[in-house]
């Protein structure tokens, strides 16, 4: 797809945990099946954030989406043998720091109560303990080792200099409070596996990743879904996949799956899903406004946004870290994308056709 007559195409993949990555693979597998001569490895620029960075790296390295789809669909396929132990491993160093810090806070509290009991500021003393909380519950080191082994076993590039086409992985620099892009500039020499670990270090869940005395965490979609990264590298058409949309629940139905059976509302899934829904709402609002402004400033740019329908409760009531739900999510991403492609005047179909990529006629005949 690097033909100059077609222009340059970019692919931007966001996060959304394990389920977000599975949704993206399902969507891309559908595009490969739908369009004659198209492969998700044909893009000129790949931009990945959070778990989307893993999918972007695989595609940029030459692995077709269909191969990833089959591997993740079948638990017996060892092509990408990701397991829970690669994702959920406590950070021993962080826990050791917590115990030391909490003990120091307790000692100061006891000292204050003993020497001046009537003057103790209880809330101030308790604040010492909040500062003793871990920077993250788990470490991404096991995931980093797993990803590095996959790059080796599948013969994929392990440094950004080896990747053709361009690969950009996005994270946030914690202390500088700004976006960091691995694969360009001062941090283009970071090994890909290490950059993937930084890009996947979701706050609260994972501790920040230290690289060259700087701490990095996973980046959200930002104001433009990182489309600007692809545009700066010459892309005039960008396909963007976003799995982080807020769910819209019909409270008159019992379609919210919980561990206690179907319920009516998001709140019935508890504190974590209330927080998750709030995060999705904020992210979606920021992305919608940011993309609109970016498109207005770049009238010649075509951004094709693929994301689930907001009333898709079946898909989004699975935890983002629910590895067991991968088959459901993969198939859902595939079937909903196929359905969208068959719609009259589907934007992504029209954009691909303008570049000489056409859907198989039998798929259109089934509409």
N, C-alpha and C positions, 0 to 999 in steps of 0.2 A: 504493500500500500504506500510505498515511498515514491511512487511515480509522481513526477513533478506536476503532471497535468491534473492530478487528483488533489494536490495540496497536501499538507501535513496533518495527520490526525493524532490526537492525544487521548489517552484513557486515564481518568481520575477515579480512584477507588477509595472510598471512605471506610470508616470502621463499623462498629456495631457488634464487636465480639465475634465469637465463633459463628453464631447464626448470621451475622452480617456478612462474613466472608463466604459462607455457604450460599447465601442468597446471590452474591456477586458471581460466584462460579456457575450457578444455575442459569443466571441471565446470559452470561457470556457463552455458555455451551449452547443455549438456544440460538444465539446470533450465529454461531458457527454452523449449526444445523440448517438455519433458515436461508442463509445467503450463499449462493454458489461462488466458490473460490475464496471465501473469506475465512480467516483464522484470527483468533484473538491475539496471536503473536505478530500480527501485521501492523500494529500501531507504530508510529514513529517516536512517541514519547509516552512513558508510563510514570504516573505520579501516584504514590500510595501513602495513605495515612492510617495509623493504627493497624488493625488486622488486615485492612486492605493492602498494606505494604507487602504482606506475604504473598498474596495473590498477584500483585503487580510484579514482584520479583520473579515468580515462577513463569509468568507470561513473557516478561522481558528476556528471560533466559531461554525461551524457545519451547516451553511446555504448552501444548494446546489446551484450551479450556475443556474440551471433551475428555481428554485424558485425566485431568484433575477431577472432573465430574464423575467419571467411572470409578476412580480410585476412592473418592470420598463416599460414594454411594454404597460401595461394597466393603463391609468391615473386614472381609478376608483378603482384600487387596492390600499388599504391603508397599504400594508405590509411595504413599505418604502416611506412614504409620504413627500419626499423632495420637498420644494418649493423655489421659487426665494428669498423670504424674509429670508430664512436661509443662503443664499449665499451673498446677496448684502445688507449689513447694514453698514451705515457710522460709522466710529470710532469716537465717540464724544470726547473722551479724547485726541485723536491724533489731531483732528481739533482744540481743545482748546489750545493745545500746539503750533500749527501752528500760530494761531492768536496772541498769546503772543509773540512768537519769531519774527513774521513779524512786529509787532508793535515796538518791540525793535530795529529791523534793520532800520525801517523807522525813528525812533527818532534819531538814530546815523547818518543817512544820512542827515537829516535836520540840525543836529548840525554841521556836517562837512561843508555843503554848507554855513551855516550862518557864521561860524568863519573863514574859509579859502576857499572861493569859487574857487580861482584860482588853488588850490593844490589838489582838489578832484580827486581821482582815481575812475572814474565811474565804471569800471569793478570790482574793489575790493568791492565797495559798493554794487553792484548788486549781488556779490557772497554771501553776507550775506543773501540775499533773497532766493537764491537756497538752502542754509542750513536751511531755514525755511520751505521747502517743507515737506509734511507729509511723514512718514515712510511707509505709505500705505493708500489707499483710504478707504478701508473697514476693518471691524473687523471679525474675525472668531468665536467670542464668541457665536453668534446665531447658527452657525453650530455645535460648540462644545456641546451646550445644546441639540440640536436636536439629535446628535449622541449618547449622553449619554442617552437620553430618549429611543432611539431605542435599545440600549444595554439592558436597563432595561426591556422594553416591550417584547423583543424577547428572554429573558433569556440568553443573551450572556455574556461571561466573561467581567468584567470591570477592571480587573487588569491582568498584564502579568503573574503573578504567577498561575492564574487560567486556563490559556490557555494550552491545549494539543491538537495538537502538538505545536511546537515553533512558535512564532509570533515575527517578528522584523519590527519595523517601523522606517524609515529613514528620518532624517531632517538634516539641516545644522546649526551649532552653529555660529551665526552671528559674534560675537566678537572674537572668537577663530579661525574663518576661517577654520573650518574643519567639517567633517561629524560626526553626532551624531546618535547613534542607540538606540532607545528606546526598552527595553525588555532585555537588557543585561548590565552588569557593573553597573556604578554609577547611571544610570538613569532608572534602571529597575523597580523602585517603583512608577514611574509616572502613574497616572490613564490613561487607554487606550484612553478615550475620549479626554483628554488633549494632549496626544501624537499625536492623529489624527489631532487635530487642528494645532499643530506645523508643522506636516508633510504636511498639506494642505495650509499653509500660503505662497502662491505664491508671490514673490516680485513684487512691484509696485501695485498689486491689493490689497493685504492684509498687514496689519501691522504685524511685528514680534510678536511671542507669548513668553511671559515672563514665565519662569519656573525656580524656584530656583535661581533668580537673573541672569539668562542667557537668551538671546534672541535667538529664533529659527525661521528659515524660511524653506520653502519647498526645498527639494533637487532634483536636476536633476538626470539623469541616471549615471553620473560620467563616469569613464573610463571603467568600467566593468558591468554597469547596476546593481551593488550591488550583482552580482553573487557570489562574494567572501564571502559574509555573509553566504549564504547557504552552500558553500563549507566548511567553517570553522566549520559548524555544522554537517559535515559528509555526505553531499549530493554528489553523483557521477553523477546524472542527474538533470539538472535544466531546467525547462520550463520558458522562459522569454517572457513577452508580452510588446511590445513597440509601443505605438501609435504615438510617436513624430517623424515621418519621414517627410522630406521635400516633398512638392508636386511638381510633374513635370508636367507642363502645356504645352499643344500643342497650341502655339500661333496662329496657323492657324485655330483653331476652336474657337467657342464661348461657352466654357464649364465652365467658371468661374462664378458662381452665385454671384451676388451682389444685393444690395438693389435697383439698377437701371436697373436690368435685366442682362442677360448673357453678359460677356465681354471676352476679349482675354487673359489678363495678370493678374498676382497676384497684380501688382501695382494698378490695377483698383479697388481693395478692400480697398485701402488707407493705411495710415501710420501704423496702428496696425497690419495689415496682412503682410506688408513688414517686420516689426520687428519680427513677429511670424515666418515667413519663415526663416529669418536669424538665429533665435534661434534654429529652427529645423535643419538647415544645420550644425551649430556648434555642436549640440548635437549628431547628427547622425555620423559625422566625428570622434568625440571623442570616441563614443561607438564602432564604427567599428574597429578603431585602438586598443582600449583598450581590446576588446574581443579577437582580434587576438593574442595579446601578452599574454593574460591570458590563452588562450587555449594552446599556445605553451609551457607555463610553467606548464600546467596541462594536459598532453597528455591523461590521463585516464578519463578526465571529458567530459561529453556530454552536451552541451548547445544547447537547441532547441529554436530558436528565431522566434517568431510569430509577424509579423508586416504587416501593409497594403502595398499594391503596391504603389510606388511613383507617378504613374500616376492616382491615385484614387482621382481625383479632386472633385467628388461628395461628398465624405466623408470629405475631409479636407478643403473644403471651408466653412464649418460651424465653427462659433466661438467656441473655447474651452468651453465657458460658456453658450452655446446655449442649454438650458434644453429642449426647444421645439423640438429639433432635435433628441431626444433620441430614438424614434422608428426607424427612418432611420438608425441611427448608430448601434443600437442593432441588427437589422436584417442584416445589412451589415457585421458586425463582424461574425455573425453566418454563413451566406451563403458563405462568402469567405473562412472561415476555413473549412467548409465541402468540398468545391471545392478543397482546397489544400490537404486535407486528401485522396481524391480519386485519386490524381496524382500518376503516376508510381514512385515507390521508394521514397515516401514521407518520409522525415527524422523522423518526429514525429510519424508516423504510425509504422515505423520500430523500433524505440526506445521503443514504448509502447508494441509492439509484443514481443520484447526481454524480457519484464517483464511479459509476460503472459496475456497481455491485447489486445484483438483482436476486430477489427471493425465488426459491424453487416454485415453479408454476403450480405444482400439485398442492402446495401449502395455501396458496391464494385461492385455489379452486374449492377448498374446503370451507370457505367463509360462510 
